[in-house]
Amino acid sequence: MILWRPFVLGWALAGAATAGPAPAGYEIVSDVDHGKITATVELPSRKSPREVVLRFRHPTKGTMKGVTINGKDWKQFDAGKETITLLRGLTGTVTVTAQY
């Protein structure tokens, strides 16, 4: 499952977007002025997808330097593709922060 494919430039500079109640609801908050984009994702505990892929397109093409999931370092990201992969086993409210 891929979340948030379109990333509108004007929104990305400073704003938020929400979606739900699909298999995973989410909210994304852009704070690129402070070097981060954060998503709060609601992942189901039943019938969870094998993986969920978030794509954060930085409005000025900044490079993703690191990612945390619920405050802990997360290595399942691809800075070149601007994607973060959430693996099965993560359930409930998950906070994903990309640092730039």
C-alpha positions in Angstrom: 0.0 0.0 0.0 1.4 3.4 -1.0 0.3 6.5 1.0 0.5 10.1 -0.2 1.7 9.9 -3.7 0.8 13.4 -4.8 2.7 16.0 -2.7 1.6 19.6 -3.7 4.4 22.1 -3.6 2.4 24.9 -2.0 1.1 22.6 0.7 4.5 21.1 1.3 6.1 24.4 2.2 4.1 24.6 5.4 0.8 22.7 6.0 -1.0 19.5 6.6 -3.1 16.9 4.8 -5.3 14.1 6.1 -7.0 11.0 4.7 -8.9 8.0 6.0 -10.6 5.7 6.8 -9.0 3.5 4.1 -6.9 0.6 5.3 -4.7 3.2 6.9 -5.7 6.7 7.8 -3.0 9.4 8.0 -2.1 13.0 8.6 1.1 14.6 7.2 2.5 17.8 8.6 5.2 19.7 6.7 7.7 21.6 8.8 10.5 21.9 6.2 11.5 25.3 7.7 12.8 23.2 10.7 14.1 20.3 8.5 11.3 17.8 9.0 8.1 16.2 7.7 6.0 14.2 10.1 3.2 11.7 9.4 0.8 10.2 11.9 -0.5 6.9 10.5 -3.3 4.7 11.9 -2.4 1.1 11.1 -4.9 -1.7 11.6 -4.1 -4.5 13.9 -6.3 -7.0 11.9 -5.7 -7.6 8.2 -2.7 -5.4 8.2 -0.8 -5.0 4.9 2.6 -6.6 4.5 4.0 -3.1 4.2 3.0 0.5 3.9 5.1 2.9 1.8 5.0 6.6 2.6 6.5 9.0 0.1 7.6 12.4 1.3 8.6 14.7 -1.6 10.5 17.7 -0.2 9.4 20.9 -1.9 12.9 22.1 -2.5 14.3 18.6 -3.2 16.0 18.3 0.2 17.6 15.0 0.9 16.2 12.7 3.6 18.9 12.3 6.1 17.2 10.1 8.7 13.9 8.7 9.8 12.3 7.9 13.2 9.3 5.8 14.0 7.7 6.7 17.3 11.0 8.4 18.2 13.3 5.5 17.4 15.7 5.4 14.5 14.3 3.6 11.4 16.5 2.3 8.6 13.8 1.2 6.2 13.9 4.3 4.0 15.2 5.2 0.5 16.3 8.8 0.3 16.7 8.6 -3.5 13.1 7.5 -3.9 11.9 9.7 -1.0 10.1 6.6 0.5 9.7 5.2 4.0 8.6 1.6 4.3 6.5 0.5 7.4 6.6 -3.2 7.9 3.9 -5.6 9.2 4.0 -5.6 12.9 3.6 -1.9 13.4 0.0 -1.3 14.5 -2.1 1.5 16.0 -0.9 5.1 15.9 2.6 5.4 14.4 4.5 8.7 14.2 6.9 8.8 11.3 9.4 11.7 11.1 11.8 12.4 8.2 14.7 14.7 8.9 16.3 16.7 6.2 
